[in-house]
Amino acid sequence: MTTIPQITKDCRAQMEKSLDASKRELASIRTGKATTNLLDTIRVDAYGQQMPINQVGSVAVPEPRLITVTPWDKGLTHAIEKALRESDLGLNPQTQSGVIRVPLPALNEQRRKELVKVVHKLAEEGRIAIRHARTTARDQLKKLEKTSEDESKRAEKDLQKLHDDYIHKIDELLKAKEAEIMEV
């Protein structure tokens, strides 16, 4: 039988998952600085399947505007280069003695504004997932039998507070990412 603490715990776990997913998504959005997370969403055709780029080579950031990918299997160099070129990140990789160098061009004002829109969309998806977790938990509360009205009201208040906390965390992530993108 489900209990109020169990419902609250499940709800918190769902919200935490949503927050983590939002963090990962936002980390993969390109800003002015090079980070290894930038390539996390890129998949490479390797050994007959789609593999994350960090599983086919080592990714490093030797300079603020440069990412290098060193393939573990030299035969995958072309596939990695192709995956980087075809990603929606606007990258132009060059291979130099077995190392793929990915210079990051400076972002222009228009591109920055586009990225901010993308970041807002991702943050909204995170908020929707958090609201969904709250709604699911509320529905479970309503189905509970043998709980007093006071207990139900208190549990709903707790859920709302949990919801507000996680929404606030996503808003903080959004603010930080937006500032990072707009920084020239």
C-alpha positions as CSV (number, residue, x, y, z in Angstrom):
1,M,0.0,0.0,0.0
2,T,1.3,3.4,-0.9
3,T,1.7,6.0,1.8
4,I,2.1,9.8,1.8
5,P,5.9,9.7,2.5
6,Q,6.3,7.1,-0.3
7,I,4.4,9.3,-2.8
8,T,6.5,12.3,-1.8
9,K,9.7,10.3,-2.1
10,D,8.8,9.1,-5.6
11,C,7.8,12.6,-6.6
12,R,11.1,14.0,-5.4
13,A,13.0,11.3,-7.3
14,Q,11.1,12.1,-10.6
15,M,11.8,15.8,-10.1
16,E,15.5,15.1,-9.5
17,K,15.6,13.1,-12.7
18,S,14.0,16.0,-14.6
19,L,16.5,18.4,-13.1
20,D,19.5,16.2,-14.0
21,A,18.2,15.8,-17.6
22,S,17.9,19.6,-17.9
23,K,21.4,20.0,-16.6
24,R,22.7,17.6,-19.2
25,E,20.8,19.2,-22.0
26,L,21.9,22.7,-21.1
27,A,25.5,21.6,-20.7
28,S,25.5,20.4,-24.4
29,I,24.5,23.9,-25.6
30,R,27.5,25.8,-27.1
31,T,28.7,28.9,-25.4
32,G,31.8,31.0,-26.1
33,K,34.1,28.6,-24.2
34,A,35.0,25.1,-25.2
35,T,34.0,22.2,-22.9
36,T,34.1,18.5,-23.4
37,N,30.3,18.4,-22.6
38,L,29.7,20.2,-25.8
39,L,30.2,17.0,-27.8
40,D,28.1,14.7,-25.4
41,T,25.1,14.6,-27.7
42,I,27.1,13.7,-30.8
43,R,26.8,10.1,-31.9
44,V,29.3,8.4,-34.3
45,D,28.6,5.5,-36.7
46,A,31.1,3.0,-35.3
47,Y,31.2,-0.8,-35.5
48,G,27.7,-0.9,-37.0
49,Q,26.0,1.2,-34.3
50,Q,25.6,4.8,-33.0
51,M,28.1,5.4,-30.2
52,P,28.7,8.5,-28.1
53,I,31.8,10.3,-29.2
54,N,33.5,9.9,-25.8
55,Q,33.4,6.1,-26.3
56,V,35.3,6.1,-29.6
57,G,38.1,8.6,-28.6
58,S,39.4,10.9,-25.9
59,V,38.0,14.4,-25.9
60,A,40.1,17.2,-24.5
61,V,40.1,21.0,-24.3
62,P,43.7,22.2,-24.7
63,E,42.7,25.9,-25.3
64,P,39.6,27.9,-24.5
65,R,38.4,27.9,-28.2
66,L,39.6,24.4,-29.2
67,I,38.4,20.9,-28.6
68,T,40.5,17.9,-29.7
69,V,39.3,14.3,-30.3
70,T,41.9,11.6,-30.4
71,P,40.3,8.4,-31.9
72,W,41.3,5.2,-30.2
73,D,40.8,3.4,-33.5
74,K,42.4,5.4,-36.3
75,G,39.9,3.8,-38.7
76,L,37.1,5.8,-37.1
77,T,38.7,9.2,-37.8
78,H,36.6,9.9,-40.9
79,A,33.4,8.8,-39.1
80,I,34.1,11.0,-36.1
81,E,34.9,14.0,-38.4
82,K,31.6,13.4,-40.3
83,A,29.5,13.2,-37.1
84,L,31.1,16.5,-35.9
85,R,30.4,18.2,-39.2
86,E,26.8,17.0,-39.4
87,S,25.9,17.9,-35.9
88,D,23.8,21.0,-35.4
89,L,26.6,22.8,-33.5
90,G,28.1,24.4,-36.6
91,L,31.6,22.9,-36.1
92,N,34.3,22.5,-38.7
93,P,36.8,19.8,-37.6
94,Q,40.2,19.3,-39.2
95,T,42.4,16.2,-38.9
96,Q,46.0,16.6,-38.2
97,S,48.3,13.6,-37.7
98,G,45.6,11.4,-36.2
99,V,44.1,14.1,-34.0
100,I,40.8,15.8,-34.9
101,R,41.0,19.5,-34.0
102,V,37.7,21.3,-33.6
103,P,38.1,25.1,-33.4
104,L,35.1,26.9,-32.0
105,P,34.2,30.0,-33.9
106,A,33.2,33.1,-31.9
107,L,29.4,33.4,-31.6
108,N,27.8,36.3,-33.3
109,E,24.9,38.3,-31.8
110,Q,22.3,36.5,-33.9
111,R,23.6,33.0,-33.0
112,R,23.7,34.0,-29.3
113,K,20.0,35.0,-29.4
114,E,19.1,31.7,-31.2
115,L,20.9,29.7,-28.5
116,V,19.1,31.6,-25.8
117,K,15.8,30.6,-27.4
118,V,16.9,27.0,-27.5
119,V,18.0,27.2,-23.8
120,H,14.6,28.7,-22.9
121,K,12.8,25.8,-24.7
122,L,15.0,23.2,-22.9
123,A,14.3,24.9,-19.5
124,E,10.5,24.9,-20.2
125,E,10.7,21.1,-21.0
126,G,12.3,20.6,-17.6
127,R,9.6,22.7,-15.9
128,I,6.9,20.6,-17.7
129,A,8.5,17.4,-16.5
130,I,8.5,18.7,-12.9
131,R,4.9,19.8,-13.1
132,H,4.0,16.4,-14.5
133,A,5.7,14.7,-11.5
134,R,3.7,16.9,-9.1
135,T,0.4,16.1,-11.0
136,T,1.1,12.4,-10.8
137,A,1.8,12.6,-7.1
138,R,-1.4,14.6,-6.5
139,D,-3.4,12.0,-8.4
140,Q,-1.9,9.3,-6.2
141,L,-2.8,11.3,-3.0
142,K,-6.4,11.6,-4.1
143,K,-6.6,7.8,-4.5
144,L,-5.3,7.2,-1.0
145,E,-7.8,5.8,1.4
146,K,-7.8,6.2,5.2
147,T,-6.1,9.6,5.2
148,S,-7.6,12.6,7.0
149,E,-8.3,15.8,5.1
150,D,-5.6,17.5,7.1
151,E,-3.0,14.9,6.1
152,S,-3.9,15.3,2.4
153,K,-3.8,19.1,2.6
154,R,-0.4,19.0,4.3
155,A,0.9,16.5,1.7
156,E,-0.3,18.7,-1.1
157,K,1.4,21.7,0.4
158,D,4.6,19.7,0.7
159,L,4.3,18.7,-3.0
160,Q,3.8,22.3,-4.0
161,K,6.9,23.4,-2.0
162,L,8.9,20.6,-3.6
163,H,7.6,21.7,-7.1
164,D,8.5,25.3,-6.4
165,D,12.0,24.4,-5.2
166,Y,12.8,22.4,-8.4
167,I,11.3,25.0,-10.7
168,H,13.5,27.6,-8.9
169,K,16.6,25.3,-9.5
170,I,15.8,25.1,-13.2
171,D,15.3,28.9,-13.4
172,E,18.8,29.3,-11.8
173,L,20.3,26.9,-14.3
174,L,18.6,28.9,-17.1
175,K,19.9,32.2,-15.8
176,A,23.4,31.0,-15.5
177,K,23.4,29.5,-19.0
178,E,21.9,32.6,-20.5
179,A,24.6,34.7,-18.9
180,E,27.2,32.3,-20.2
181,I,25.9,32.5,-23.8
182,M,25.5,36.3,-23.8
183,E,29.0,36.9,-22.4
184,V,31.2,38.2,-25.2
